Amino acid sequence: MTTTIWHNPRCSKSRQTLELMRKNGVEPTIREYLKTPPSKAEVERLMDLIGGDPCDLLRDGEPEFKALGKKKTDLGRVDIAKAIAAHPILLQRPVVVAGSRAAIGRPPEAVLSLLK
């Protein structure tokens, strides 16, 4: 099974999650999503794999989010996917994808169930 981490090396949670994965014997494919931004379709796929509220995938503390002039609750699934595709800094990080499942690594231990 291929495991990928959507990684920002400047983020402490992202670094901790990568370290945790390696300690558990998993060497993931690393996607630095700020260097290789996701498409709207890729963001929608992440939403499907993670499940739950699509708003969970969106970082609302970034200036790019404030520039949208909306609240998280005002945004639908398509709006969120478009916003993250246009401004990848808005992607909650890290995201780990393992096969047909994914999890946000906040806290890093949240990805452990994917590694089994």
Summary of the structure (lengths in Angstrom):
residues: 116
radius of gyration: 13.5
end to end distance: 10.5
largest distance: 42.9
contacts: 337
relative contact order: 0.25
helix: 47%
strand: 16%
